[in-house]
Every structure is written in C-alpha cells, then in structure tokens.
Amino acid sequence: MNLHHHGDAELAPGLVDLAVNVRHAPMPSWLSESLKRSLRDLRAYPDQTRARTAVAAHHARTPEEVLLTAGAAEAFVLLARALAPRWAVVVHPQFTEPEAALRAAGHPVEQLILAPDFELAGVPEAADLVFVGNPTNPTSVAHPNLERLARPGRVLVVDEAFADTATGVESLAHRGEVPGLVVIRSLTKTWGLAGLRVGYLLADAALVRDLSAVQPLWPVSAPGLAAIEACRSPAGAAEERRIAADLVQDRATLVEGLRAIPGVRVCGAPVASFVLIEVADGLAVRAALRHEGFAVRRGDTFPGLGPDWLRIAVRDAATTRAFLNAFAEVMSRSTGAAQ
Ligand SMILES: Cc1ncc(COP(=O)(O)O)c(C=O)c1O
C-alpha cells in the first residue's frame, strides 16, 4: 500500500478541491500582516522564543514542553528517529505518515485496524509506542478519554492536527501530567498554511530535548515562527473559535445533503472539517465526480478502508451545494445503471 498518497495528488487544473483538508477561506489580515513584517528581517536566523512562549501559554504548558516543527509531518519523523520502540502500534485507519516515518526509521509496525465502526479498542497492553489520531483523518471520528491508553513505559502519540476546530474533541494538549503523552498539532489546516510548514508537539521536557537533538537546526523559518506566534495569540484563539462555529454550520449542510442522496452512507457522526462516506462502486463514482469537476479523496490508500470509501472536505455552503447537486446526479445515474 502506498503510504505516501495524499489528497493533493487528487487535484488537477479546473477541479474543485474537496480532496485536501486545508481551509480555503482568505487569510485574516492580522496573520498576513505578521507574515509580511517577518519578511523585513530575513537576514537574521530564526529565533523561536516568542513563538514557543505563545504556544506554551495557549496550552497552559511551559516553553520547555513545546517543540516547534516544520508541520506536524516533521514531528512523526523526529519521533521515529529518536525513539527505539520494541512494539509500535499504529491505530488505523488514520493519516499514513506516522507509519511511513516509523518504517523509514527501520521500526516494525503493527497496524491496529478499527472495524466496523472505528471505535477504539484492542491496543495491546505491552505496546510501548502507540499512534492515534484525534479526531481521526479520514474517519472524522473523535475518540474520548484517550489518556486511558497512557502507561508507564509507553509513549502515547495523539495526532490532534484537526482538533483546533473540531466539535466535542477532548484535546489532551494541556495534559502535561499524563505519562509518556505526546500531542501533535498542526497550523496548516485551519489557517491555510500548508505551504509554510508550521506545527508543533507538546511532551514532557526530557522527551522534547531528545526530539530536538535529532531535529535539523532552524527547522521553522522566521515567517513560520511569526505565523505560529500570531495564530497562538489571544486574537488567533478568538478567530479559531469563530472558524469552529462556522464549520459546524458548513459541515451540517454537507452531511444533511449527503444523507439525502440515495446510496450514500455517511460514516458515524463527523466532528472535523471532512466527512467520510461509503458508496457502491466508489472508484467509478470518484471518476464520475471528477468528470463533473469535483476532486474527492479516495479511501483505498488508508489501511482498513477500501475503494468504496471517499473523503470529502467541508467547504462553504455554495461550493457544497454545487457539489451535492453533481453528486446526486452521479448517484442517480449509477444506481439507475445498476437496476
Ligand atoms: C491527521 C494529519 N496529521 C498530520 C498531518 C500533517 O500536517 P502538516 O501539514 O502540519 O504537516 C496531516 C496532513 O494531512 C494530517 O491529515
């Protein structure tokens, strides 16, 4: 299975992007202003102090418990490089890069595939490294009480790349007292900054030191640091709450519309900025949607899913309605053809 297939591979000129889970709304002016200001002093090497302090304050942690990274993706690689797990378990379906990073570092990986409803159970007691997403990409499912998976001697990595705007997700980012807990956050999704590469992890200070020892120097650029500081300021936090509230509305429009299309099954109760669905003959449906001008994310590159699963990003209501009309048409043709 290709663990490096991502939504951006689904895009092509002229297609509406429902495949990549990065928000499309214009950048707030306070964020673009701070990015512009950072360009005035690119001569200096980046200084992380202010960004790290802002992240720590946002999550009620100390700066020593914060490691800034070039996107959440770098955090997976650092963990894979710094840790020497005896028994690494990756809970699937989930984003595939944690497993790819572990394998690239030479660690055997056990896949724990959740089925049929993606409820989290069955983590082996002796696993000493566990990766889980919350909310999970691509299922949009939230897992409650994940701290119950923490054990002395185990590193529990919770990927909260989509937690900032998800509904009803119990973030563990502030839970410094949970042993072995690593929480990974991304600023690329909500803030539309995938090209800037900004994220971080939160862990106990000793693990942060071990991870930073295998990190390249100056991993986050000065513009990246400016963005982190701005997004984790009180103004950024207030905007994040507004974005989360809008997302509830926009997701409801998508989910209700999908549920009204015969032959479409929406997976569970989605909480994030994307929705997973199941349809018969998913690859043909995906191809027909492309023909209608819409790119959705194929599900079959996620361990535990197959070709009949498709992931759809939540967009503004107008885009979603146009998509739903095209989708209803595609489904009526495909169910008509099957009769
Ligand atoms: C669940 C999850 N975690 C992490 C990432 C990586 O995010 P970043 O852009 O911050 O590296 C992604 C990207 O798609 C993701 O879906």
The ligand as an SDF file (V2000), in Angstrom:
LIG
                    3D

 16 16  0  0  0  0  0  0  0  0999 V2000
   -4.0650   13.7500   10.5750 C   0  0  0  0  0  0  0  0  0  0  0  0
   -2.9290   14.5280    9.9940 C   0  0  0  0  0  0  0  0  0  0  0  0
   -1.8580   14.7670   10.7530 N   0  0  0  0  0  0  0  0  0  0  0  0
   -0.8190   15.4800   10.2850 C   0  0  0  0  0  0  0  0  0  0  0  0
   -0.8220   15.9670    9.0050 C   0  0  0  0  0  0  0  0  0  0  0  0
    0.3620   16.7490    8.5320 C   0  0  0  0  0  0  0  0  0  0  0  0
    0.0930   18.0790    8.7240 O   0  0  0  0  0  0  0  0  0  0  0  0
    1.1810   19.2080    8.4460 P   0  0  0  0  0  0  0  0  0  0  0  0
    0.7510   19.9180    7.2220 O   0  0  0  0  0  0  0  0  0  0  0  0
    1.1200   20.0800    9.6760 O   0  0  0  0  0  0  0  0  0  0  0  0
    2.4870   18.5460    8.3160 O   0  0  0  0  0  0  0  0  0  0  0  0
   -1.9050   15.7430    8.1760 C   0  0  0  0  0  0  0  0  0  0  0  0
   -1.9100   16.2650    6.7910 C   0  0  0  0  0  0  0  0  0  0  0  0
   -2.7550   15.9620    6.0020 O   0  0  0  0  0  0  0  0  0  0  0  0
   -2.9870   15.0090    8.6900 C   0  0  0  0  0  0  0  0  0  0  0  0
   -4.0640   14.7470    7.9310 O   0  0  0  0  0  0  0  0  0  0  0  0
  1  2  1  0
  2  3  1  0
  2 15  2  0
  3  4  2  0
  4  5  1  0
  5  6  1  0
  5 12  2  0
  6  7  1  0
  7  8  1  0
  8  9  2  0
  8 10  1  0
  8 11  1  0
 12 13  1  0
 12 15  1  0
 13 14  2  0
 15 16  1  0
M  END
$$$$
